[in-house]
Structure formats: C-alpha cells, structure tokens
Amino acid sequence: MDTNSKKILAAFKKTGARIETKGRVKLRTKADMALYYTPGVGVASMHLAGNPEDTRNLSVKKNSVAVISDGSAVLGLGNIGPYGALPVMEGKALIFKELAGIDAWPIVLSTQDPDEIVRTVIAIAPGWGGINLEDIAAPQCFEIERRINEALAIPVMHDDQHGTAIVVLAGLINAAKVAGKQLKKLSVVISGAGAAGHAVAMLLSAAGVVDIVVLDRAGAIHARRGDLPAHKKELSKLNTKNKKGELADVIAGSDVFIGLSGKGLLHEDHVGSMAPKSIVFALANPTPEIMPAEAKKAGALVIATGRSDFPNQINNALVFPGVFRGALDRGVKTITQPMQLKAAKALAALVGKPTALKIIPDVLDKRVVGTVANAIR
C-alpha cells in the first residue's frame, strides 16, 4: 500500500462514519417525549394508516433518499460487493446532505439477483421520498431501474446512467462551442457500452446528435452484429453510418471521444487521427483512458476527465443532488428524459464563456444545485 493510500485510510479510520442522524426537535421534557413519541406518535400513526398520501408531510419521506447498491460495479473497481460499495454510498449520502440539504442514507445489499433487488427496494420504499440506485452493473441495471420505476410513485434514478449522461451532455455542449462546432453535427465515439455508455449515447441522441458509434469489447456496435442484447440493439441504431471495426477504425476523423471504459485504452495515435479541434472526455476512474497531457500533445483541443485534480471534471455529483432536490420539492414521480435534457442545458449555461479549460461548473459551485433542481418539473 502506497503512502497516499495509507493517509486516506487513516483519515477514514479517524472519522469513522462520515454521516449521522440528527434530530430536528429536542427531547428536553416529558411533555416533549409524550408529543414526539408515545402517546403522541400514535395519533400520527393512526392517521397515516388511513391516509398514506399524507406521509410526505408527516414524516421523513418528504426529504429523504435511499442510496442503494449491490456492489456489482463500484467506480472503476469492478464487482467488489456490498462492503466495498459502502464507502461510496456513504460519500454520496454526504454529498446529498452538504450540497442539497437532503437526508440520504447508504443501503448496500448482500444480493446481486435482480428479482431480489427489485423486491427489496420496493419493500423499503414507503419510508423514502426517492431512490438513488448506484454502482449496479449492466445489463441488470436497466431492468432493475425500469421495474422499480414502474412499481413506485417516487423518483427513481440510476445515477451511473442518467447523472453521468446529463453532465456529459452539459460538458459537450460547451466543448462544442469552444471548438466552433455544432453539437448536432458532431461525430461521436463512445468507448464503453455499460450503464453509463448506454445512457450517454441515448441522451446525446435525444439532444440531436446523429453520428454516434459505441464500442464494447468486441468493437463497434452495429446493426449487422449478431446476438446483441436489447440495450446494445438500441445502441446499434445510433450507428447511422454503420461503422465497423476496433477503436482505431472508427475514431479516425471523429470530433469527439467519450471514454466510459477503462484506463489506457486511448492512445496518442488515436487522438492524432481525430478531426482538428478534437474533444476528448476520458472519464474512466481513477485512471482515465488517456492522461490529459498525452491527449493535448496528440492534438486534442478540449480535454475532460472524471478527476478533481485536472480541469473539466465531469462528475455526476454536479447532477444528482439537484435532480432529487427538484423532484422532492415538487413531488415529481418520475425523472423523464426531457427533464434530463433541460438539466444538461441549464448546467452548461452556468459557464458564461466556456474555454478549453472551463466547460463545466465546479462541483462546489453554489449555483449548481438550484439550477439543476429548477429543471426538474
């Protein structure tokens, strides 16, 4: 273990839990106890038993989000299970509270069976105002999110999919301005056909981009490839020019590379073959598909990563606090694609004059949460 890792673990050990519960009322007297617990609580209980629609106004439900993972696709670390997922979910709960004032709690599951995950989330849903699914691997994540959304009348969002897609679109809107190119005319190559890659491709298509090629481990996804699962069949339809081959074959002449795959997959030769004023979003974490210095050396004009130690951090923390803040405040039951498009455009607009080193607001920019929340209506 290197020195930096030891320091990080020491910091975590010192703080222990990074979040805690805190009462909003005080129990100073017996009268307080009688009001807020027994016998007073019985009045609220009986009312909600007969009037469950009032739960938002009489309980934690109005301002609470469950952050749920099965640990099957944690960051760029892979399937490391519920214990490995717990620090990430706890960190997201901290972000919810600090940035958006939302009471969130990490829930990690000791199962990766889609049916059991769906049953569990539906079973615990009455006490929550929203469900933030996180770090659940594709293709199971698509079915899990769909089924839970259909069953519940509260907002459900798989953040790896939609949070990532919103912030990528926001960044690309401004990157295109910097490059002097029209968003809808961009030629886009996406490396990675998992949860994030699928969602990014579909949202870019909804935003009007018509030339999108997505690659998986077998290469470009196109209509003539056999035995494609449902989510990859959707992606094949976006490959309107029916491009085939490996990354080197499809990236030549393209305007944009979006990496949602693994470290070191993009080389300087790849970037050098792209169109002039190319845009590179190397978003694999913690090590991107190409390091920014290498991408710049090869000719990329705008470069973004998922890391906070480089300019242009494309991070879904810019999105999920505001999405759920808006949904909770307005009683939104489903996060729709039009809402996602509005959120991306609003987020991009916060950067008044984008430059190659500034295409996206900082994650701690106090305007971000309110701006994204206003798009969720």
Secondary structure, DSSP 8 states (H G I E B T S, - for coil): --HHHHHHHHHHHHH--S-----SS---SHHHHHHHSTTHHHHHHHHHHH-GGGHHHHSGGGGEEEEEE-SSSBTTTBS-HHHHHHHHHHHHHHHHHHHH--EEEEEE-S---HHHHHHHHHHHGGG-SEEEE-S--TTHHHHHHHHHHHH-SS-EEEHHHHHHHHHHHHHHHHHHHHHT--GGG-EEEEE--SHHHHHHHHHHHHTT--EEEEEETTEE--TT-SS--HHHHHHHTT-TT---S-HHHHHTT-SEEEE-S-TT-S-HHHHHTS-SS-EEEE--SSS-SS-HHHHHHTT-SEEEES-TTSSSB--GGGTHHHHHHHHHHHT-----HHHHHHHHHHHHHTSSS-BTTBSS--TT-TTHHHHHHHH--
